[in-house]
Amino acid sequence: MARGYWLIKSEPFKYPWERLVREGRTLWDGVRNFEARNNLRAMHDGDLALFYHSNEGREVVGVARVVRGAYQDPTTDEDWSAVDFAPVKPLARPVTLETIKGDARLAKMALVRRSRLSVTPVAAGEFTRVLALGRTKLAR
């Protein structure tokens, strides 16, 4: 199965990148949008996600890895899902929303087209381009 690429958003005052790094792992819960929930459910162990600080900062700051695919969100009895992530690497240089919007190769990125969605798919080429803009290389 091919690796999937995603973007997950968090407000820095609620759950910043630095906290994920410090804790080493977290569950991504509390998603209450059907499209975002379905994106969580499409994730598989080993998929990679761009970690985006929303509202404050509005920039991609790191890369996380799915370490446990979708399961029942423990914060509710309703039909919502959670996924576990671990940090992979911070971006050497954060990539702002302004930079992403100004890059023709990222014009169709879901972050630009579906800006209110907290969990979005990312095309492999988009993922690679964001890493390049962030001057970041991942070990193979």
N, C-alpha and C positions, 0 to 999 in steps of 0.2 A: 504494500500500500504506500502510495506517495505521501510524503510529509505535507501536512497542512500548515498554513500560515494565517495568523489572526492578529487583531489589534484589540486590546482590552484597555478600558478607560477607568481611571480612578481619580477622584479629587484628592490632591495632596494632603489636605487637612484630615481626610478620612483614612486613607491608606496610601502612603507615599512609597515610591520605589525603595527608598532606604529601609523602610520597615520590612519589605519582602526580603531584602538582602540580609538584614539582621536576623529575621526569623528563619530564613532558609526554605520556607515552604508556607503556603497559605491555601485556604479554600476560597474560591471565588463564588460567593453566594449573594443573595439579595437581588438578583436580576429579575425584574418584573415586567419585561417586555417580551412578547411572544417570539418576535424575530430574533432578538438577542438570545433568548433561551434556546431556540432551535440552533443557533450558531454554537452555543455551548455544547449542545448534544451532538454536534457534528465533529467535535474535537476528539483526538485520539492521543494516547500516550506518545510522547516524543514530538508532537506538533510544537511549533514555536509561535510566540506571540510578542508583538511590539507592546511595550508597557507605556501607556500614554497618560500624562497628567492633564486632566481636563479642568476647565474653568480657570484655575490659577496655573499659570505657566503655559498651558496649551502646547505641549511638546512631547515627542517620543523621547523617553529617557533611558530605556533599557529593553532587554530581551529576556523573556521568561519561557520556560518549557512546561508543557502539560505533563504532569507526573501521575495524574489519575483522571481518567476520562469521566464523563458526565455520570452523576448519581443524584439521588433525591436531595434537594436542598434541605439541610437539617433545620433551617430556621422557619419552616412552614410545613403544613400537611397538604398543601395544595400542590398542583402539578408544575413545580419549578425545579430547576436543576442547578447543581454546583459542579465545579471542576477544581482540581488542585493544581497549583503552579509552584515552580521553584525558579529562583533567579538563575540566569545564564551569564549575562554580562551587561554592565551599563554601557550606554553609548559614550564614546570618547567626547562627542559633542552633541548635545540634545538637538533634535530636529523639530523646529517649530511648525505649527500649523501654517503660518504665513509662508514658510519655505516650501512646505508640501503643496500648498495651493499655487505657488508660483512656479512649480516644476511641471512642465508639459507631460512628462512621463508618469506623473502621479495624478493627473487631472480626473481620471475615472476611479480613483481610490474611494472606497466606501466611506472613509473618514471625511472626505470632501462632499460626496453625494448624499450620504445618510448621517449627517453630523450629529444628530441627537441619539443615535444608537450606541450603546455602551460596549457591545461585543460585535465585531465585524470581521468578515473574511478579508484576507489580503492576498493578492496574487503573488506568485513567487517572484516575478520581476519587480513588483512594487516593494516587496520585503527587501530584496537585494539593493534596490535604489535607496531606500531609507537608510540602510546600513552604510552605504557609500556616502550619503550626505552626512551621516553621523560619524564618519571616519572610523568605522568599527568593522573588524573582521571577526568571524566566528571560526573556531577550530572545527574542522570537519569531523 
